[in-house]
């Protein structure tokens, strides 16, 4: 069963919807800023910046919605409403409609705020909706309620690969005939003193407090860690038969999925990148494509010293001499790392790149790593072929050794 993309939505550090996010990305703007609060000084945090969302949920959701949902679910609902409208609000049998929405960490704000209430005011002050708000499947459940999906609501959790894995699971729901339409993606709202402290303790975060906008620098020799971001991305996937029957506009095809695991380390990639490479190969094989068909890769590329070059070497290894013709974009340089939301927002970027036939830039690469043997799109967008079929890969990898590669093509 062929699977097509008929809608997408997002809210990110670059903008409150796809149009504003994509425009900012093409202009090479950074969404990373100094945090406007007293956390860093109050708790002695070594990092005081992040990629906070550009539009607050209170500007687009009702007050009851913001009170009853953790921010991670709020972001997912904002992106879902845009994606659903973009898809033309399809009429579909609810029992043939699914929802797969992931978060890497879940309702961390709700959990830690509730614990503060218990310690400071007693158990009686905990909100009755605390558990439904903090559950990692809460965003999936709220999306399921939002669209009335009865074919299944799922929330695969695989750290920073979660959003891409959710889209992969939705792909398989349609391919297997379980559903005609699935709303899928990822969300994260973890810009809180505890996750910042914890990631910093792992030496995973950049500490460029004096220059936040240049802190995320994938493939640059001076990269010193990732920048925490937040937001959500959602796509509407549909069987081609269902989409064509209702006359829907098809923006792209999702044709390949590769999922592997490293079995190597809880927080470091296999230094040979074997699992990552295998995910890309499996995705291409499932798509019935060869490396020569690929013109663009949206890399996972978080800006960590260890991770970026492992992925780049894997891409070059798969592409061989064709690698000279593949444009590589590392969009976390502008958004920061959205953890469970990253794979979904970057899928939206990949779809938009195919639709507009332009690869978004990678910013902050002043001194490319001398071992980089891929065509990195730096500072300004690069045009792809003006006509003909195009294929692109979106890579997402996560702590625990989770590897997901998705292959999209033009319609």
C-alpha positions in Angstrom: 0.0 0.0 0.0 1.6 3.3 -1.1 1.9 5.9 1.6 1.8 9.6 0.8 2.0 12.9 2.8 -1.0 15.1 2.6 -0.4 17.5 5.4 2.1 18.8 8.0 2.4 21.2 10.8 4.9 22.3 13.4 5.8 24.7 16.2 9.5 25.3 16.7 12.1 27.8 18.0 12.0 29.3 14.5 8.3 29.9 14.1 4.8 28.9 15.2 3.9 27.1 12.0 5.5 25.5 9.0 5.6 28.6 6.8 7.4 30.8 9.4 9.7 27.9 10.4 10.7 27.0 6.9 11.2 30.7 5.9 13.5 31.2 8.9 15.4 28.1 8.1 16.0 29.1 4.5 17.3 32.5 5.7 19.7 30.7 8.1 18.3 32.3 11.2 19.0 30.8 14.7 16.2 30.1 17.1 18.6 29.7 20.0 18.4 32.5 22.7 19.4 33.2 26.2 16.8 31.9 28.7 14.6 34.7 30.0 14.4 33.5 33.6 16.6 33.3 36.6 17.2 29.5 36.5 20.8 29.5 35.6 21.8 31.9 38.4 19.4 30.5 40.9 20.6 26.9 40.5 24.1 27.5 39.3 23.4 25.9 35.9 26.4 25.9 33.5 24.1 26.5 30.5 21.7 29.5 30.3 20.4 29.2 26.7 18.2 27.0 24.6 15.9 26.9 21.5 12.6 27.8 23.1 9.5 27.9 20.9 8.9 31.1 19.0 5.1 31.3 19.8 3.8 30.5 23.2 0.8 28.0 23.4 -1.2 30.6 25.3 -1.3 32.7 22.1 -3.1 29.9 20.1 -4.7 27.5 22.7 -7.6 28.2 25.1 -6.9 28.7 28.8 -8.5 25.3 29.7 -6.3 23.6 27.2 -3.1 25.0 28.5 -4.1 24.1 32.1 -5.1 20.5 31.3 -2.1 19.5 29.1 1.6 19.4 29.7 3.5 21.7 27.3 4.6 18.6 25.3 1.0 17.8 24.5 0.2 21.5 23.9 2.9 21.6 21.2 1.6 18.4 19.7 -1.9 19.7 19.5 -0.8 23.0 17.9 1.2 21.1 15.2 -1.7 18.6 14.7 -4.3 21.3 14.1 -2.1 22.9 11.4 -1.3 19.5 9.8 -4.9 18.4 9.8 -6.1 21.6 8.3 -3.3 21.5 5.7 -4.4 18.0 4.7 -7.9 19.3 4.1 -9.5 17.9 7.3 -10.0 14.5 5.6 -13.3 12.7 6.1 -12.2 9.2 7.2 -13.9 6.3 9.0 -12.7 6.8 12.7 -11.9 3.1 12.9 -9.5 3.6 9.9 -7.8 6.7 11.5 -4.7 6.4 13.7 -2.4 8.6 15.8 1.2 7.9 16.6 2.9 10.7 18.5 6.1 10.4 20.6 8.1 12.3 23.1 11.6 11.4 24.3 11.0 12.4 27.9 7.3 13.1 28.3 5.7 15.5 30.8 8.7 16.5 32.7 7.3 19.9 33.6 4.2 18.3 35.1 6.1 15.7 37.0 8.6 18.0 38.6 6.1 20.7 39.3 3.8 18.1 41.0 6.7 16.9 43.1 7.5 20.5 44.2 3.8 20.8 45.3 4.0 17.6 47.4 7.2 18.7 49.1 6.2 22.3 49.7 2.4 22.2 50.2 1.5 18.5 50.9 -0.1 15.7 48.9 -3.5 17.3 48.9 -2.3 20.1 46.5 -1.4 17.8 43.6 -3.6 18.4 40.6 -6.1 15.6 39.8 -4.9 15.5 36.2 -1.3 15.1 37.1 -0.9 11.5 35.9 -2.7 12.0 32.5 -0.5 15.1 31.9 2.8 13.4 32.7 2.3 10.1 30.9 4.7 9.8 27.9 1.7 8.7 25.8 -0.2 11.8 26.8 0.5 13.7 23.5 -0.6 10.7 21.4 -3.8 10.4 23.5 -4.7 14.1 23.2 -4.1 13.9 19.4 -6.2 10.8 19.3 -9.0 12.7 21.1 -8.5 15.8 18.9 -9.1 13.9 15.6 -11.3 11.0 16.9 -8.8 8.3 15.9 -10.0 4.7 16.7 -7.6 2.6 14.7 -5.0 2.9 17.4 -3.0 5.5 19.3 0.7 4.8 20.0 3.7 6.5 21.5 7.0 4.6 20.7 9.8 6.0 22.9 13.3 5.9 21.5 15.0 9.0 22.9 15.9 11.4 20.1 14.8 9.0 17.4 11.2 9.0 18.8 9.6 11.4 16.4 11.0 9.6 13.4 10.1 6.2 14.8 6.5 7.4 15.3 6.3 8.3 11.6 7.8 5.0 10.7 5.2 3.2 12.8 2.4 5.2 11.2 3.9 4.2 7.8 3.6 0.5 8.7 0.0 1.0 10.0 -1.0 2.1 6.6 1.2 -0.3 4.6 -0.2 -3.2 6.6 -3.8 -2.1 6.0 -4.6 -1.2 9.6 -5.5 2.4 8.8 -6.2 4.7 5.8 -4.9 7.9 7.6 -2.5 8.3 10.5 -1.5 11.5 12.2 2.1 11.1 13.3 5.1 12.9 14.7 7.0 13.9 17.8 7.0 16.6 20.5 9.2 17.7 23.4 9.1 20.4 26.1 12.1 19.7 28.3 13.7 23.1 28.7 13.6 22.8 32.5 16.5 23.2 35.0 16.7 19.4 35.7 17.2 18.2 32.1 19.6 21.0 31.4 21.6 20.1 34.6 21.5 16.4 33.6 22.6 16.8 30.0 25.3 19.3 31.2 26.5 16.8 33.7 27.0 14.3 30.8 29.1 17.0 29.0 26.5 16.7 26.2 25.5 20.4 26.0 27.4 23.3 24.4 28.3 25.9 27.1 28.6 28.9 24.8 26.6 31.2 27.1 28.2 34.3 25.6 27.0 33.4 22.0 23.8 31.3 22.0 23.0 31.7 18.3 26.3 30.2 17.3 26.4 27.4 19.9 24.9 24.7 17.7 27.7 24.1 15.1 27.4 20.6 13.5 30.6 19.5 11.7 32.6 22.5 12.9 35.9 21.7 14.5 35.0 23.8 17.5 31.6 22.1 18.2 31.3 21.4 21.9 27.9 19.8 22.3 24.2 20.1 21.4 21.8 22.9 22.2 18.5 21.9 23.9 15.4 22.8 21.9 11.7 22.3 22.1 8.7 22.0 19.8 6.7 19.6 17.7 6.3 18.3 14.2 3.3 16.4 12.8 2.6 14.8 9.4 -0.6 13.4 8.0 0.1 10.1 6.3 -2.5 8.5 4.1 -2.8 5.6 1.7 -2.4 6.8 -1.8 -5.7 5.2 -2.7 -7.6 7.1 0.0 -5.8 10.4 -0.8 -6.6 10.2 -4.5 -10.2 9.1 -3.9 -10.9 12.4 -2.0 -8.8 14.5 -4.3 -6.2 15.4 -1.7 -3.0 17.2 -2.7 0.0 14.9 -2.3 3.1 16.7 -1.1 5.5 13.8 -0.9 5.7 10.0 -0.7 7.1 8.1 2.3 8.7 5.1 0.6 11.3 3.8 3.0 11.9 3.0 6.6 15.0 1.5 8.3 15.2 0.9 12.0 18.2 -0.7 13.8 19.9 -0.6 17.2 23.6 -0.4 18.0 23.8 -2.7 21.1 26.9 -0.8 21.9 26.5 1.9 24.7 23.6 3.7 26.5 24.7 7.2 25.5 27.3 6.9 22.7 27.0 5.8 19.1 28.9 2.8 17.8 32.1 4.5 16.7 32.0 2.7 13.4 28.4 3.8 12.8 27.3 0.3 11.8 23.8 0.6 13.1 23.2 4.0 11.5 24.6 2.8 8.2 22.4 -0.3 8.3 19.3 1.8 9.0 19.9 3.9 5.8 20.6 0.8 3.7 17.4 -0.9 4.9 15.4 2.3 4.3 16.7 2.5 0.7 16.1 -1.2 0.1 12.6 -1.0 1.3 12.0 2.0 -0.9 13.3 0.1 -3.9 15.9 2.8 -4.5 19.7 2.9 -4.7 22.1 5.5 -3.3 22.3 7.1 -6.7 18.6 8.1 -6.4 19.3 10.2 -3.3 19.9 13.9 -3.7 19.5 15.2 -0.2 20.1 14.1 3.4 18.8 15.9 6.5 21.4 14.7 9.0 20.8 14.0 12.7 24.0 16.0 13.3 23.5 17.3 16.9 26.8 19.2 17.1 28.4 16.7 19.5 32.1 15.9 19.0 31.6 12.2 18.7 28.3 11.9 16.9 28.5 14.1 13.8 31.4 12.5 12.0 30.2 9.0 12.6 27.1 9.8 10.7 28.9 11.7 8.0 31.3 8.8 7.4 28.3 6.4 7.2 26.6 8.6 4.6 29.7 8.8 2.5 30.2 5.0 2.9 26.8 4.3 1.5 26.8 6.9 -1.2 30.3 6.1 -2.5 31.4 8.4 -5.3 27.7 9.5 -5.6 28.2 11.3 -2.3 29.7 14.2 -4.2 26.2 14.8 -5.6 24.3 14.6 -2.3 23.4 17.8 -0.4 23.7 17.5 3.3 21.8 19.8 5.7 22.1 19.9 9.5 19.1 22.0 10.6 19.7 21.6 14.3 22.2 24.3 13.8 19.2 26.6 13.7 16.6 24.9 15.9 18.7 23.3 18.5 18.0 19.7 19.3 14.3 19.0 19.9 14.9 15.5 21.3 11.7 13.5 20.7 10.4 16.3 18.4 13.5 16.4 16.3 12.8 13.5 13.9 9.4 14.8 13.1 10.3 18.5 12.6 13.2 17.4 10.4 10.8 15.1 8.4 8.8 18.3 7.7 12.0 20.0 6.6 12.8 17.0 4.4 9.4 17.1 2.8 9.6 20.9 2.3 13.0 20.5 0.7 11.6 18.1 -1.8 8.5 20.1 -2.5 10.4 23.4 -3.0 13.4 21.6 -4.5 15.8 23.4 -2.2 18.1 22.2 0.6 18.1 24.3 3.7 21.4 25.6 5.0 23.6 24.6 8.0 24.8 27.6 9.9 27.8 28.2 12.3 30.2 26.0 10.3 33.3 28.3 10.2 35.9 25.5 10.2 34.5 22.3 8.7 36.0 19.1 10.2 38.9 18.1 7.9 37.5 14.5 7.8 34.1 15.7 6.3 33.7 14.1 2.9 30.1 15.2 2.2 28.7 18.2 0.4 27.5 20.2 3.4 25.1 23.1 2.5 26.5 26.0 4.4 25.0 29.4 5.3 22.6 29.7 2.2 20.1 27.2 0.7 21.1 25.3 -2.4 18.8 24.5 -5.2 18.1 20.9 -6.3 17.1 19.8 -9.8 14.2 21.9 -11.1 12.4 18.8 -12.5 12.3 15.1 -12.3 12.0 12.7 -9.4 13.9 13.4 -6.2 14.6 11.3 -3.1 15.8 12.4 0.3 16.7 10.7 3.6 16.0 12.0 7.1 18.2 10.5 9.8 17.3 10.3 13.5 19.4 8.6 16.2 19.0 8.4 20.0 20.6 7.5 23.3 20.3 3.8 23.7 21.5 3.1 20.2 18.2 3.7 18.4 18.6 4.4 14.7 15.8 5.5 12.3 16.1 6.5 8.6 13.1 7.6 6.6 13.1 8.0 2.8 10.8 10.5 1.2 10.4 11.2 -2.5 8.6 13.8 -4.6 5.0 12.8 -5.5 
